[in-house]
Amino acid sequence: MPTLNDLGNLMLAQLYQSVGGGDNAFPAPKNTFVAWAMPAIPYGPEQFDFAVQGLGGGADAAASLAIQQHASEFSTIVDFIPDVSQVFTQDHQQTVLRSSEARLSFMYGEILRAARVVKQELSQEDQEKLAKFRGLLSVTKSVKDIVTDEVKQVTSPSPMMQAYTEKSQDYIQAVMNYHNKRVAAQSAVGPDGKAAVLDFANNAQLYRMQAEQALRAWEADGLQG
């Protein structure tokens, strides 16, 4: 039998899918996530006084200390790095918030300390390869102006780039259609919503197949022109 905690996690997972988009067939992008704060983190307008008055804007010592405290509390909330690999539980979130090493500022500092700027001149061979691949993205043609008869150089997407864009748009449209059908079924109410529920129940697999075929066409034909 599922426990109350299992049901709570299931509800949070469904909310995560609804807010972030995606499902098991076509999950949301990896950089999309929702961080749950349980039960909640209430904020009053006065707790943003540091943004209005500045850290030194208090009328007296007590007001200045309150402003600094509010700024510190807010920075703690926005500086932590949530774990997006699973639905948050209360214990897990408390652990993340207390970890000084799981903060954006800490990780950004580590990246800066480890970063090295490398300056290296490209060889002639590398320059030719770079020019070749840049040339695959666009083509330049001489076009005669119909009014002035002036010949101008016009740059436009190459056939390969046009094919890539076309196939990518086909895939995006197919995935959007699948998600729209799913959302319509999940949000359907009353007699008018019956068709949307039955449509997705019977045709969900076909909508998925359309998106999968569009993806394969993008991968196979999107790089050819």
N, C-alpha and C positions, 0 to 999 in steps of 0.2 A: 504494500500500500504506500502511495506517495505521502511524504510528510508535508507539513505546512510550509517548511523551507523549500522543498522541491517545487511546490506550486508557486511560491513566490518567485523563485528563479525562473520558472517557465514563463510567468507573466512578464518579468523583466526582459527575458529574451525576445518575447513577442513584441514588446514595446520597442526594443532595440531595432528589430527588423522594420517596424512601422515607421520609426523616426529616421533611421539611417538608410532605409531602402535595402532591397536585395532579399534573397532567400537562399535555400540550399542549392538551387539550380544556378542562380546568378547572384552571388553574394555581392554586398556593397564593396566599393573600393577599399583597399587596405588602410588608406589614410582617413577613413570615415569611422567615427566611433562616438559613443555616448557614454559619458562618465556619470554614474549614479551616485548621488550623495544621500545616504539614508540616515535618519528619516528625511532630513532636509537641512539646508543651511539658510536660515532666515536672515535677511538684511533689511535694515531700516535706512531711510534717506540720510540720517545723521552719520551713518558709518562710512559714507563717501565724502565726508568733509575734507579729507586730505586732498581730494581731487579738485575741490572748489577753493579752499583757503590756502593750500600748500602746507608742507610739513611744519613750517614756522609761523603759521597764521593764527594760532590760538590767542585768545584775549589774555589768558593768564597761564600759569604753569600747568594747572590741572587740564585746561583745554588743550594745551600743546601736547601733553602726555596722551590724552585721549585720541588726538589726531594721529600721533605716531603709532599708537596701538591699533587703530583701525587700518592704517596703511600696512602694518606688519601682518595683520590677520588676512587682509585681502591678497597680499603678495604670496602668502603661504598657499592659498587656494589655487591661484592661477599659475603657480610655479611648479606644481607637482606633475609627474608624468604618469597618466593612468595606464594600467595594463589592459590592453584591448584584446587579449587572447581569451577572455572569458567574461561572463556576466559578473558584475561586482557584487560581492557580499559585504556586509557591514565590517566584518573582521578584516577582510582583505583591504578595503579602502582605508581603514584606520592604519594599517601597516604601511601603505603607500604614503599617506600624508605625513607620517612620522619619520620616514626615511630621508635623511639629508642627501643621500646619494641618488635618489630617484627624483631629481628635480631638473627642470629645464636649465636653470642657471648653472648647476654643477656639470651637466653633460656638455653644455655649450662651452664652458671653460675647459673641459677636457679636450674637446675638439680643437679649440684654439691652441692649446698647449702642444697638441700632437701635430698640428698643421705645419706644413713646410711649403714654401713657395718655390717652385722649380722653374727656372728660366732656361730654355733650351731652344736653339734655333732649329727649325725644321730643315731636313735635308732636301735636296732637289727632288728626290723620289717621293718623299712625303708630301711636298708641295704639289706635285703633279697628281698624286692620289686624291688630295683634298680638293683640288680644282675639278677633278673628274667627278667626284661624288656631289659636289656643289652643282655641277652642270647637269646632273641627273634630276635635280629638283626643279629646274626652270629652263626655259628656252628663250632666246632673244631673237626677234625677227625685225626686219625692216618693213615698216608700214607707211604707205603714202597717205597723207592727209587729203581727204576728198574735197576740202575747201581751199586749202592753201597749196596743195600739191607738194608740200614739204615732206621729205622722207624722215621718219623718226624711228628710233630704236625702241621697241616695246618688249618688255619682259613679261612672260606669262608662265603659269605652271606647266611643267613637262607632261607628256603622256603618262609617265609612270606616276607622277604626283597626282594627276587627275584620277587615275585608276585607284590609287590608295585612298584618296578623299572620298570617292564614290562608294567604294566598298566599306569604308569605315562608317559612312553615314547610313548605309543599308543595315549594318550590324546594330548601330545605335537605335535606329528606328524599330528594329525587330525586338530588341531588349526592352525598349520603352513600351512597345505594344504588349509584351508579356507582363510587365509590371503593372501597366494600366488595367489589364484584365484581372490580375490578382487583387489589386487594390479595390477595384469595383466590386469584386465578389466579397472581399472581407468587410467592406463598409456598406454592403447592401442591406436595406431594411424594407419591410412591408412587401406588399404584393408586387410593387414596381421593381423591387430588387431581385425577384425570383429568377429572372432571365440571366442576370449577371452571375448569380451563384451557379446555375446549371451550366452556363456557358463555360466557366472556368473548370467546373468539375468534370465536364466531358472533353474539353479541348485544351486543357492545360499542357498536356504532353505535345500536342501539335504546335502550340505557341512556342514551347521550348525548342522543338525541332526547327522551327523557322529561324530562331535566334542562333542556334548551333550551326545551321547550314550557312547563315550569313557570316558567322565567324570563320568558318572554313573557307568560304569564298574570299573573305578579306585576307586571310593568310595565304591562300593559293594564288589569287589573281591581283591582290592589292599592291604587289610590288612589281607588276609587269605592265608595260605600256608600249 
